[in-house]
Amino acid sequence: MAQPTFFKQSPSLTLAEIAASAKAQLVDPTRADQRISGLASLDEAGPHHLAFFDNVRYAGQLAQTRAGAVLVSERYKGDIPPDIAVLRAKNPFAAFVALSRDWHDDALRPQSGFGLTGIAVSAIIHPSAHLEDDVTVDPLAVIGPDVEIGSGSVIGSGAVIAAGVKIGRDCNVGANSSIQFALIGNNVLIHPGCLIGQDGYGFIFGAESHLKVPQTGRVLIQNDVEIGAGTTIDRGSLRDTVIGEGTKIDNQVQIGHNVTVGRHCLIAAKCGLAGSLTLGDNVALGAMVGVNNHITIGDGAQVTAMSGVKDSIPAKGRWGGFFAKPTKQWFREILAVEKLGRDSAPGANMSSQDAKDEGGQ
C-alpha cells in the first residue's frame, strides 16, 4: 500500500525558478534546469529535495546529506558536498519557510475534516443563527441561537457554538471545540479541542464551603489570533478576558479570567496564566511558564521555559527561573550554588595525601 499523503504535492520547479522565488543566488548557474519536487530536512532529503542549513551544529548533517539542493547562508564558507546545488540566501530558514508556505498553503490553517463546502446535513443550526455566504459547517457541529458567523469560516465536526457568539470572517474552529460568551474577530484559527468562554475560577473560600463568584464577563479575541489544540480561555468575571490581535497561543495553554493578553504575543505550550494578569504587546513566554495573578508583564518581555513568575516584569525584561528574576541574576545564582556544592562536597578540600589516606581506610 502506498503511504498516504495528507497535503497537496509540491510542484516540480527548476533551481532557477526556486532561486528567483526565494531571492537566492544559485552558485552554479549550469544547474539552473535541475528540478526539485519537494522539501525535506538535511538528514532525510533525497536527490529531488530542497533542504536548508543555518546552524553550524548541523554541519555533520550537511556533510552527509543526499539533498539535491540546499539553501545556505551567504556567510557560510564551510564544506558542502560537491554534488549538491547551493543556493545562497541572507536567511536560509526564512527563504525555506516562504517556499513551504507557497507550496503547502493547505497546511497553514485547519480545513474541513470532510472536504466539504457548505452546511453538512447532520449539522444542527438554530433558526435564529445568521451565517454569511461561504461558511462551511462539518457534520455534527451545533450552532446555537443568535450566533453570527462570517463568510469563509469553517466550523469543525462536533464543535459547539453557544448562544450569541459572534465569529468573524475567514475563521476556523477545530473539531470538538466549545465556544460560549465570546466575540471573535477575523482570521482567527482555533485548533481542535479548545474550550473558550467557560467559567473562570472564582470562589470566596470558607472553612465549611466555598462561595462561587458569578462570572459575567466575556472573551474577546481580536483579529489574526491563533489558538493551539486543547487550550482553555476562561471568560471574565466583571471585566472581559482579552486576547490581542496577532497573538499566537500554543497547545494546552490555560488562560484565566480577566486576563489581558496584548498584541503579537507568543505563548508556548502548557503555560498557565492566572486571573487578572496583564501581558503587554510582543511578550514571549516559553513552554510551561506559570504566571501569578494580578501582575503585569511589560511590552517585549521574555520569560524562559518552566519559570514561575510571581512578580511584575518590566518592559523588555529577560527573566527566568523559579521564582523568576532577571536572567543575568538567575545565572549568577546558579553558578554560585554549583560552586558551593562543589566546594562543600566530601573531600573537596583534602590534600592529595589526605585523599589517599581516606581511600585506604
N, C-alpha and C positions, 0 to 999 in steps of 0.2 A: 504494500500500500504506500502511495506517495505521501510524504509529510504534508499536513495541511498548512496552508498559508492564510493568515487571517487579515492581512492588509494587502493593498494593491501592489503589484510588482513594480520594481524600479524600472525606469526607462533605460534603454541602451544608448549611451551617448559617447561621443569621441572625447578624447582628452582635451582637444581644442575647445569643444563646447563646454566641458566642465571647467576649464581654466577661465573662460570668459564669464561663466556664471558665478564662479567663486572669487573672481577678481584675483586670480593667482597666476604666477608665471610658470609655464611649462619649461623646465630647464632644457630638455632635449626636444627641439621643435620637430625632429624627424619622427617622433612618436605621436604626432598630432592626430593621426587617424586611428590610433589604438582605441578599442571600445571598452567601456566599463558598464556593467549591468547590475551593480549592487554596491551596498555599503556594508562594511564589516570592521570589527576590531582587528588590531595588528595580529593577534595570535590565532584568529580564526579565518582571516581573509584568504581568498584564493586568487588565481590569476585574473579573474574578471571583476575583482572587488577594488573599491577605493577605501583606504584607511587613513587615519591621521596620527600624527606624532607631535606632542607638545610638552612632554615631560621626560627629562633625562633618566628618570628611574625606570622607564620602559625602553631604554636603549637596547637592552638584550632582546626584547621582542622585535624591535625594529630590525636588528641584525639578522633575525631568523624568519621574518615574515615572508609569506608567499603572495602578498598582495600584488595586484597588477600595477597599482599606483598608490602614492602616499602623499598627503598634504603635510608639509613640514614648515617650521618657522624659517623666516628669512635669515635669522641669525644662527641657525643650527648648522654647524660645519663638520659634524661627526660622520662616521661611516654609514653609508646607505648601500645595500646590495646593488650591484651594477645592473641587474635585470629589472629593477623596479623603476618605473617612471616617477619623477619627482616634480611635484607642484609646490612652489614656494608661496606662502601666504603670510601676511602680517600676523594673523591669529588663526592657526590651523583648525582649532576646535570650533571657533565661531563659523568659519567657512564650511566646515563639515556639517554643522548643525543647520546652516542655511540651506545646503543642498538637501539634507534629510527632510526638513520642513517642506521643501518644494516637492520632493519625490513622494513623501508619505504624509500628505496633508490629512488623510483619513485617520491618522493615528493621533492627531492633535486634540481631538475632543471626542467625548462619548457619542456613539451613533445609536440608532435604533438597534436593539438586540435582535430584531427580526427582519431587518432590512426594509422596514415599512416606510411609507409616506402616508399621511392622513391618520384617521382615527381607527384603531382596531375595534372589531365588532364586540369583543368582550370587555372593552374599557367602560367604566361607569362614570358618566359625566352629568352633573346636576343640571337641570334645565336652565337655571339662572346663571350658570358659568358662561363666560364670554371668551372664546378662543378666536384669535385672528386667523386669517388665511395662512396656510402652510405650516400649521402646527402638527406635529406627529405625536400620537399617544399610543404607546405599545400595549399589548394585551394585559388585562387585569389591573391596569392603573385606575385609581379612583380620584376624581376631581370634584370637590365639594361646591356648595352654593356660593355664588358671588365671586368666584375665582376669576381672575383675568390673566391670560397668557398671551404673550406677544408672538408675532409671526416668526417663523424659523426656529422656534423652540422645540425640543424633543423631551417628552416625559417617558421615562423608562418603565418597564414592566413591574407591576407591584408597587409603584410609587403612590403615596397618598398626599394629595394637596388639599389641605383643610380649608374650611370656610373663610372667604375674604382675602386669601393670599393673592398677592399681585406678583407676577413674574414677567420680566421684560422680554425683549426680542432677542433671538439667537442664543437662547439659554439651553442648557442640557441638565436635566435632573436624572440622575442614575437610578437604576433598578433598586427597588425596596427602600428608597429614601422616604422620609416623612417630613413634611414642611407645614408648619402652622404659625399663626401670628407673625407673619413675615412679609416684608416688602423687598423685592429683589429687582435689581437693575438689569441692564442689557449685557449680553455676552458673559453671563455667569455660568461657570461649569461646576456642577455639583456631582461628585462621583458616587458610585453605588453605596447604599447603606448609611447615608448621612441622616442625622436627626437634628432638625432645626426648629427652634421655637418652643421647645418643651419648657416645663417649669425650671426656674433657677433654684438653687439650693439655699432656701431661706427659712430659718426657724429661730424662734426665741427658746433658748434652752431652759429646761426646768428639771427639778430633781425627780419628779414623777412622770412628766410628759413634756413634749416639745411642741410649741405652738407654731403652726405653719403661717408664714407671711405670704399674703397674696402676691402673685407675680403678674402684674397687669401691664407690663411694657411689651415691646415688640423686638423683632430682629430686623435690622436694616442692613441690606447687603448691596453695596454700590457696584457700579459697572466694572467689568473685566476682572472680577474675583474668581479664583479657582479654589475649590474646597475638596480635599482628598477623601478617599473612601473611609467610612466609619467614623468620621468626625462629628462631634456634637457641639451645637451652639445654643446655649440657653437664652430664652427671652429675658428682657429686663424686668425688674420689679417695679420701680417707679419711673425710671428713665429707660431708654432703649439700649439694647446691645447693638453696636455698630461695627461693621467691617468695611474699611475704607477701600476706595477703588484701586484696582490693580494688585491687591494683596493676594499672595499665593500661600495656601494652607495645605500642609501635607496630610497623610493618613493618620487617623486615630488621635486627633487633637481634641482636647476638651476646652471650650471657652465658656466661662461662667457668665452669670447675669450681670448686666450693666457694664460690661467690658466695652471699651472703645479701642478699636484697632485702627491705626492710621492708614495712610495710602502707601501702596507698594511695599508692604512688609513681607518678610519671608519667615514662615513659622514651620519648622521641621517636625517630623513625626513624634507623636506621643508627648508633645508639650501639654502642660496643664496651666491654664490661666484662670486664677481665682477671681471672684467677683469684684466689680467696681474698680478694676485697674485700668490704666491708660497706656497704650503704646503709641508713640509718635509716628511720624512718617519714616519709611525706609528702615525700620527696625528689623534686625535679623536674629532669630532665636534658633540655636542648634537643637538637635534631637533631645527629647526628654528633659527639657528645661521646665522647671516648676517656678511659677511666679506668684508671690503673695498678693493678697487683696489690698486694695486702696493705695497702691503705689503707682508711680509714673516712670516709664522708661522713655527717655528723650529721643528726639529725632536722630536717626542714623546710628543709634547704639547697636552693639552686637554682644550677644551672650553665648559663650561656648557650651557645647553639648553637655548634658547631665549636670547642669548647675542648678542651684537653688537660690532664687532671688527673693530676699526679704526686705530690701531697701530700694528706694528710688535710684535710678541710674541717670546721670546727666546726658545731655545730647552728645552724640559721637563717642560715648564711653565704650571701652572694651573691657568687659567683665567676665569672670568665670569662677568656678569653684563652688564649694558648699561650706558655708554660705558665700554667695558670690561677692567678689570685690574686684577692684581694678586688676587686670591680668598681670601687670608687672609686679604688683604687691603679692598676688597669689603665687606667682612663680618663685619669688624670693623666699616666701614662707615654705614652699615645698622643698626648695633646696636646703633651707636651714634645718627643716625636720629630718631630711635624709642624712645630712651631715651629723646631726645629733644622734640619729640611730646608729650610724657607723661608729661614731666616737664612743658610744656607750655599749657597744657590742662586747660580749665576753672576750677578753684577750686583746681588745683593741689597743690598749696602752702598754702591753707587755713588751719587754725586750725580747730579742730573738732567743736568748739563753733561757729566759723565763718560760717562753712558749715551749721550748724543747723539754724543760723540766716538767711543765704542766702535762705535756703529752706523755711523758714517761711514767707518770704516777699510776 
